[in-house]
Amino acid sequence: VDHGKVIARGDARSLKRQVGGDNIGVTVVDPADLDRTVELLRGCTDGDPVVDRPLRTVTAPTSAGVAGLASVANTLAGAGLRVEDLSLRQPTLDEVFLILTGVAIDHDDELEEARA
């Protein structure tokens, strides 16, 4: 519900599937490896990777689930890249809300409303 209007129906899992599948996240040890990681992920995921340079992470969508994660792990290892973390995750409910409404949830506003 957004401003009194129903924008989507379903439980958390179905809403997450509705806006997008899983994402593979890679945190590299060396920030210099970010661009190479992006190129490698382009070849074994379903969309354009997103880079967060301060966090040394690259995230990309996948529809292959655990098999996609294994493919990424093998590709990175084969390229000799050192990885600090590798994960498979679904979008958060905050991300689902943002995608459906175009508006990020402001948790500070929620806290202020709860206190009032």
SEZA-541732 format. One record per residue: x, y, z of N, C-alpha, C, O in turn; residue number from 1; residue in one letter. Coordinates in steps of 0.2 Angstrom, whole numbers. Layout:
# SEZA-541732
+--------+---------+-------+---------+----------+-------+--------+---------+-------+--------+---------+-------+-------+------+
: n.east : n.north :  n.up : ca.east : ca.north : ca.up : c.east : c.north :  c.up : o.east : o.north :  o.up : bakol : tivo :
+--------+---------+-------+---------+----------+-------+--------+---------+-------+--------+---------+-------+-------+------+
:      X :       Y :     Z :       X :        Y :     Z :      X :       Y :     Z :      X :       Y :     Z :   NUM :    a :
...
+--------+---------+-------+---------+----------+-------+--------+---------+-------+--------+---------+-------+-------+------+
END
This chain:
# SEZA-541732
+--------+---------+-------+---------+----------+-------+--------+---------+-------+--------+---------+-------+-------+------+
: n.east : n.north :  n.up : ca.east : ca.north : ca.up : c.east : c.north :  c.up : o.east : o.north :  o.up : bakol : tivo :
+--------+---------+-------+---------+----------+-------+--------+---------+-------+--------+---------+-------+-------+------+
:      4 :      -6 :     0 :       0 :        0 :     0 :      4 :       6 :     0 :      9 :       7 :     4 :     1 :    v :
:      3 :      11 :    -5 :       7 :       17 :    -5 :      2 :      23 :    -6 :     -2 :      23 :   -10 :     2 :    d :
:      2 :      27 :    -1 :      -3 :       33 :     0 :    -10 :      30 :    -1 :    -14 :      34 :    -5 :     3 :    h :
:    -12 :      25 :     2 :     -19 :       22 :     2 :    -21 :      18 :    -4 :    -26 :      16 :    -4 :     4 :    g :
:    -16 :      17 :    -9 :     -17 :       14 :   -15 :    -14 :       7 :   -15 :     -8 :       7 :   -13 :     5 :    k :
:    -17 :       2 :   -16 :     -14 :       -5 :   -16 :    -10 :      -5 :   -23 :    -12 :      -4 :   -28 :     6 :    v :
:     -3 :      -6 :   -22 :       1 :       -7 :   -28 :      4 :     -14 :   -29 :      6 :     -15 :   -35 :     7 :    i :
:      3 :     -18 :   -25 :       5 :      -25 :   -26 :      2 :     -29 :   -20 :      0 :     -27 :   -15 :     8 :    a :
:      1 :     -36 :   -22 :      -2 :      -41 :   -17 :      2 :     -47 :   -17 :      5 :     -49 :   -22 :     9 :    r :
:      2 :     -50 :   -11 :       6 :      -56 :   -10 :     10 :     -56 :    -4 :     11 :     -51 :     0 :    10 :    g :
:     13 :     -62 :    -2 :      17 :      -62 :     4 :     24 :     -59 :     2 :     25 :     -58 :    -4 :    11 :    d :
:     29 :     -59 :     7 :      35 :      -56 :     6 :     39 :     -60 :     0 :     42 :     -56 :    -4 :    12 :    a :
:     39 :     -66 :     0 :      43 :      -70 :    -5 :     40 :     -69 :   -12 :     44 :     -68 :   -17 :    13 :    r :
:     33 :     -69 :   -13 :      31 :      -68 :   -20 :     32 :     -60 :   -22 :     33 :     -59 :   -28 :    14 :    s :
:     32 :     -56 :   -17 :      33 :      -49 :   -19 :     40 :     -48 :   -22 :     42 :     -44 :   -26 :    15 :    l :
:     45 :     -51 :   -18 :      52 :      -51 :   -20 :     53 :     -54 :   -27 :     57 :     -52 :   -31 :    16 :    k :
:     50 :     -60 :   -28 :      50 :      -63 :   -35 :     47 :     -58 :   -40 :     50 :     -58 :   -46 :    17 :    r :
:     42 :     -55 :   -38 :      38 :      -51 :   -43 :     43 :     -45 :   -46 :     43 :     -43 :   -52 :    18 :    q :
:     47 :     -42 :   -41 :      51 :      -36 :   -43 :     58 :     -39 :   -46 :     62 :     -35 :   -49 :    19 :    v :
:     60 :     -45 :   -45 :      66 :      -47 :   -47 :     69 :     -53 :   -43 :     67 :     -54 :   -38 :    20 :    g :
:     73 :     -57 :   -47 :      75 :      -63 :   -43 :     81 :     -62 :   -39 :     82 :     -56 :   -36 :    21 :    g :
:     85 :     -67 :   -38 :      91 :      -66 :   -34 :     96 :     -62 :   -36 :     97 :     -60 :   -42 :    22 :    d :
:    101 :     -60 :   -32 :     106 :      -56 :   -34 :    113 :     -59 :   -31 :    112 :     -62 :   -25 :    23 :    n :
:    118 :     -59 :   -35 :     124 :      -62 :   -33 :    129 :     -56 :   -31 :    129 :     -51 :   -35 :    24 :    i :
:    131 :     -56 :   -25 :     136 :      -51 :   -22 :    143 :     -53 :   -21 :    144 :     -58 :   -19 :    25 :    g :
:    147 :     -49 :   -24 :     155 :      -51 :   -23 :    158 :     -45 :   -20 :    157 :     -39 :   -22 :    26 :    v :
:    162 :     -46 :   -14 :     166 :      -41 :   -11 :    173 :     -44 :   -12 :    175 :     -49 :   -10 :    27 :    t :
:    177 :     -39 :   -16 :     184 :      -41 :   -18 :    189 :     -39 :   -12 :    187 :     -34 :    -9 :    28 :    v :
:    194 :     -42 :   -12 :     199 :      -40 :    -7 :    203 :     -34 :    -9 :    204 :     -29 :    -5 :    29 :    v :
:    204 :     -33 :   -15 :     208 :      -28 :   -18 :    203 :     -23 :   -23 :    201 :     -26 :   -28 :    30 :    d :
:    202 :     -17 :   -21 :     198 :      -13 :   -25 :    200 :     -12 :   -32 :    196 :     -11 :   -36 :    31 :    p :
:    206 :     -13 :   -33 :     209 :      -13 :   -40 :    206 :     -19 :   -45 :    206 :     -18 :   -51 :    32 :    a :
:    203 :     -24 :   -42 :     200 :      -29 :   -45 :    192 :     -28 :   -47 :    189 :     -32 :   -50 :    33 :    d :
:    189 :     -22 :   -45 :     182 :      -21 :   -46 :    180 :     -21 :   -53 :    176 :     -24 :   -55 :    34 :    l :
:    184 :     -18 :   -58 :     182 :      -17 :   -65 :    183 :     -24 :   -68 :    178 :     -26 :   -72 :    35 :    d :
:    188 :     -28 :   -66 :     188 :      -35 :   -69 :    183 :     -39 :   -66 :    180 :     -43 :   -70 :    36 :    r :
:    181 :     -38 :   -60 :     175 :      -42 :   -57 :    169 :     -41 :   -61 :    165 :     -45 :   -63 :    37 :    t :
:    167 :     -34 :   -63 :     162 :      -32 :   -67 :    161 :     -36 :   -73 :    156 :     -39 :   -75 :    38 :    v :
:    167 :     -36 :   -77 :     167 :      -39 :   -83 :    166 :     -47 :   -83 :    162 :     -49 :   -87 :    39 :    e :
:    169 :     -50 :   -78 :     168 :      -57 :   -77 :    160 :     -58 :   -75 :    157 :     -63 :   -78 :    40 :    l :
:    157 :     -54 :   -71 :     150 :      -55 :   -69 :    146 :     -54 :   -75 :    140 :     -57 :   -76 :    41 :    l :
:    147 :     -50 :   -80 :     143 :      -49 :   -86 :    143 :     -55 :   -90 :    137 :     -56 :   -93 :    42 :    r :
:    148 :     -59 :   -89 :     148 :      -65 :   -93 :    144 :     -71 :   -90 :    143 :     -76 :   -93 :    43 :    g :
:    142 :     -71 :   -84 :     139 :      -76 :   -80 :    133 :     -74 :   -76 :    131 :     -78 :   -72 :    44 :    c :
:    130 :     -68 :   -77 :     124 :      -66 :   -73 :    119 :     -64 :   -79 :    121 :     -64 :   -85 :    45 :    t :
:    114 :     -61 :   -76 :     108 :      -60 :   -81 :    107 :     -52 :   -82 :    103 :     -50 :   -86 :    46 :    d :
:    112 :     -48 :   -80 :     111 :      -41 :   -81 :    117 :     -37 :   -79 :    122 :     -40 :   -78 :    47 :    g :
:    116 :     -31 :   -80 :     122 :      -26 :   -78 :    124 :     -26 :   -71 :    120 :     -25 :   -67 :    48 :    d :
:    130 :     -28 :   -69 :     132 :      -27 :   -62 :    132 :     -20 :   -60 :    133 :     -15 :   -64 :    49 :    p :
:    131 :     -19 :   -53 :     131 :      -13 :   -50 :    137 :     -13 :   -45 :    138 :     -18 :   -42 :    50 :    v :
:    141 :      -8 :   -46 :     147 :       -7 :   -42 :    147 :      -2 :   -36 :    144 :       3 :   -37 :    51 :    v :
:    149 :      -4 :   -30 :     149 :        0 :   -24 :    157 :       1 :   -22 :    159 :      -4 :   -19 :    52 :    d :
:    160 :       6 :   -25 :     167 :        6 :   -24 :    170 :       7 :   -17 :    174 :       3 :   -15 :    53 :    r :
:    166 :      11 :   -13 :     168 :       11 :    -6 :    168 :       5 :    -2 :    172 :       3 :     2 :    54 :    p :
:    163 :       1 :    -4 :     162 :       -6 :     0 :    166 :     -12 :    -4 :    166 :     -17 :    -2 :    55 :    l :
:    169 :     -10 :   -10 :     172 :      -15 :   -14 :    168 :     -21 :   -16 :    170 :     -26 :   -17 :    56 :    r :
:    161 :     -19 :   -18 :     156 :      -24 :   -20 :    154 :     -23 :   -27 :    154 :     -18 :   -29 :    57 :    t :
:    152 :     -29 :   -30 :     149 :      -29 :   -36 :    143 :     -34 :   -35 :    143 :     -39 :   -33 :    58 :    v :
:    137 :     -31 :   -38 :     131 :      -35 :   -37 :    128 :     -36 :   -44 :    128 :     -31 :   -48 :    59 :    t :
:    125 :     -42 :   -45 :     122 :      -43 :   -52 :    116 :     -48 :   -51 :    116 :     -52 :   -47 :    60 :    a :
:    111 :     -47 :   -55 :     105 :      -51 :   -55 :    107 :     -58 :   -58 :    111 :     -59 :   -62 :    61 :    p :
:    103 :     -63 :   -55 :     104 :      -70 :   -58 :     97 :     -73 :   -57 :     94 :     -73 :   -52 :    62 :    t :
:     96 :     -78 :   -62 :      90 :      -82 :   -62 :     92 :     -89 :   -61 :     88 :     -94 :   -60 :    63 :    s :
:     99 :     -90 :   -60 :     101 :      -97 :   -59 :    102 :     -99 :   -52 :    104 :    -105 :   -51 :    64 :    a :
:    100 :     -95 :   -47 :     101 :      -97 :   -40 :    108 :    -100 :   -38 :    113 :     -96 :   -40 :    65 :    g :
:    108 :    -105 :   -35 :     114 :     -108 :   -32 :    119 :    -110 :   -38 :    125 :    -109 :   -37 :    66 :    v :
:    116 :    -112 :   -43 :     120 :     -114 :   -49 :    124 :    -108 :   -52 :    130 :    -108 :   -54 :    67 :    a :
:    120 :    -102 :   -52 :     124 :      -96 :   -54 :    129 :     -94 :   -49 :    134 :     -91 :   -51 :    68 :    g :
:    128 :     -95 :   -43 :     133 :      -93 :   -38 :    139 :     -97 :   -39 :    145 :     -95 :   -38 :    69 :    l :
:    138 :    -104 :   -40 :     144 :     -108 :   -41 :    148 :    -106 :   -47 :    154 :    -106 :   -47 :    70 :    a :
:    144 :    -104 :   -53 :     147 :     -102 :   -59 :    151 :     -96 :   -58 :    157 :     -95 :   -60 :    71 :    s :
:    149 :     -91 :   -54 :     153 :      -85 :   -52 :    159 :     -87 :   -48 :    164 :     -84 :   -49 :    72 :    v :
:    158 :     -91 :   -43 :     164 :      -93 :   -39 :    169 :     -96 :   -43 :    175 :     -95 :   -42 :    73 :    a :
:    167 :    -101 :   -48 :     172 :     -104 :   -52 :    176 :     -99 :   -57 :    182 :     -99 :   -58 :    74 :    n :
:    172 :     -94 :   -59 :     174 :      -89 :   -64 :    179 :     -85 :   -60 :    185 :     -83 :   -63 :    75 :    t :
:    178 :     -82 :   -55 :     182 :      -78 :   -51 :    188 :     -82 :   -49 :    194 :     -79 :   -49 :    76 :    l :
:    188 :     -88 :   -46 :     193 :      -92 :   -44 :    198 :     -93 :   -50 :    204 :     -93 :   -50 :    77 :    a :
:    195 :     -95 :   -56 :     199 :      -96 :   -62 :    203 :     -90 :   -65 :    208 :     -91 :   -68 :    78 :    g :
:    200 :     -84 :   -63 :     203 :      -78 :   -65 :    209 :     -76 :   -60 :    212 :     -71 :   -61 :    79 :    a :
:    209 :     -79 :   -54 :     214 :      -78 :   -49 :    212 :     -72 :   -45 :    216 :     -69 :   -41 :    80 :    g :
:    206 :     -70 :   -45 :     203 :      -64 :   -41 :    202 :     -66 :   -33 :    200 :     -72 :   -32 :    81 :    l :
:    205 :     -62 :   -29 :     204 :      -64 :   -22 :    197 :     -61 :   -19 :    196 :     -55 :   -20 :    82 :    r :
:    193 :     -65 :   -16 :     186 :      -63 :   -14 :    186 :     -63 :    -7 :    188 :     -68 :    -4 :    83 :    v :
:    183 :     -58 :    -4 :     182 :      -58 :     3 :    175 :     -61 :     5 :    174 :     -64 :    10 :    84 :    e :
:    170 :     -60 :     1 :     163 :      -62 :     2 :    160 :     -63 :    -5 :    161 :     -60 :    -9 :    85 :    d :
:    156 :     -69 :    -5 :     152 :      -70 :   -11 :    145 :     -73 :    -8 :    145 :     -77 :    -4 :    86 :    l :
:    140 :     -70 :   -11 :     133 :      -71 :    -8 :    128 :     -71 :   -13 :    129 :     -69 :   -19 :    87 :    s :
:    122 :     -75 :   -11 :     116 :      -75 :   -15 :    111 :     -73 :   -11 :    110 :     -75 :    -6 :    88 :    l :
:    107 :     -68 :   -13 :     102 :      -65 :    -9 :     96 :     -62 :   -13 :     97 :     -61 :   -19 :    89 :    r :
:     90 :     -62 :   -10 :      84 :      -59 :   -13 :     84 :     -52 :   -11 :     87 :     -50 :    -6 :    90 :    q :
:     80 :     -48 :   -15 :      79 :      -41 :   -13 :     76 :     -40 :    -6 :     72 :     -45 :    -4 :    91 :    p :
:     78 :     -35 :    -2 :      75 :      -34 :     4 :     68 :     -31 :     3 :     66 :     -29 :    -3 :    92 :    t :
:     63 :     -31 :     8 :      57 :      -28 :     7 :     58 :     -20 :     6 :     53 :     -17 :     2 :    93 :    l :
:     63 :     -17 :     9 :      64 :      -10 :     7 :     65 :      -9 :     0 :     63 :      -4 :    -3 :    94 :    d :
:     69 :     -14 :    -3 :      71 :      -13 :   -10 :     65 :     -14 :   -14 :     64 :     -11 :   -20 :    95 :    e :
:     60 :     -19 :   -12 :      54 :      -20 :   -16 :     50 :     -14 :   -16 :     47 :     -12 :   -21 :    96 :    v :
:     49 :     -11 :   -10 :      45 :       -5 :   -10 :     48 :       0 :   -14 :     44 :       4 :   -18 :    97 :    f :
:     54 :       1 :   -14 :      58 :        6 :   -18 :     56 :       5 :   -26 :     55 :      10 :   -30 :    98 :    l :
:     57 :      -1 :   -28 :      56 :       -3 :   -35 :     48 :      -2 :   -37 :     47 :       1 :   -42 :    99 :    i :
:     44 :      -4 :   -32 :      37 :       -3 :   -34 :     34 :       4 :   -34 :     30 :       6 :   -38 :   100 :    l :
:     37 :       8 :   -29 :      34 :       15 :   -29 :     39 :      20 :   -31 :     37 :      26 :   -33 :   101 :    t :
:     46 :      19 :   -32 :      50 :       24 :   -34 :     52 :      28 :   -28 :     56 :      33 :   -28 :   102 :    g :
:     50 :      26 :   -22 :      51 :       30 :   -16 :     55 :      26 :   -10 :     52 :      20 :    -9 :   103 :    v :
:     60 :      28 :    -8 :      64 :       24 :    -3 :     60 :      25 :     4 :     57 :      30 :     5 :   104 :    a :
:     60 :      20 :     8 :      57 :       20 :    15 :     62 :      24 :    19 :     68 :      22 :    19 :   105 :    i :
:     60 :      29 :    23 :      64 :       33 :    27 :     62 :      30 :    34 :     57 :      32 :    37 :   106 :    d :
:     67 :      26 :    37 :      66 :       23 :    44 :     66 :      28 :    49 :     63 :      27 :    55 :   107 :    h :
:     70 :      34 :    48 :      70 :       39 :    53 :     63 :      42 :    54 :     60 :      44 :    60 :   108 :    d :
:     59 :      43 :    48 :      52 :       46 :    49 :     48 :      41 :    52 :     43 :      43 :    56 :   109 :    d :
:     49 :      34 :    51 :      45 :       29 :    55 :     46 :      29 :    62 :     41 :      29 :    66 :   110 :    e :
:     52 :      30 :    64 :      54 :       31 :    71 :     50 :      37 :    74 :     48 :      36 :    80 :   111 :    l :
:     51 :      43 :    71 :      47 :       49 :    74 :     40 :      48 :    74 :     37 :      50 :    79 :   112 :    e :
:     37 :      44 :    69 :      29 :       43 :    70 :     28 :      38 :    75 :     23 :      39 :    79 :   113 :    e :
:     32 :      33 :    77 :      31 :       29 :    82 :     31 :      32 :    89 :     28 :      30 :    93 :   114 :    a :
:     36 :      37 :    89 :      37 :       40 :    96 :     31 :      45 :    97 :     30 :      47 :   103 :   115 :    r :
:     28 :      48 :    92 :      23 :       53 :    93 :     16 :      50 :    96 :     11 :      54 :    97 :   116 :    a :
+--------+---------+-------+---------+----------+-------+--------+---------+-------+--------+---------+-------+-------+------+
END
